[in-house]
Amino acid sequence: MEIEKLQRELLKQNEWLFLKLTEQKKLVVDAAQTEHDYRIAVAKKMLELRAEGTPVTIIADITKGEKLIAKLKLDRDIAKGMSDACNQAIMAIRASMSGLQSLISRDKELMKLI
């Protein structure tokens, strides 16, 4: 009876793992796209400022203070954080599944002794 309960829980964890892996694919693409958008916007702004004759020493600071650039950086950081959180969830689910597999193996061995 205990083994059946553990096996059901293991199957449930496996379903969660599959969902998180599917979610992770989307989050990785989102993180890469936001990084791409941010870098392109920074490069364009830096070129604009340089063409306007802005001193090179302050171009990076001015670029970072630009409202659109700051928003793109925020979006990039959020996307990266979401991807990292999903990775942590996947690792936690895998650890839980490993523990359940150990308990199932232990219970099977105990049943052999009975």
Order of alpha helices (4+ residues) and beta strands (2+ residues): alpha-alpha-alpha
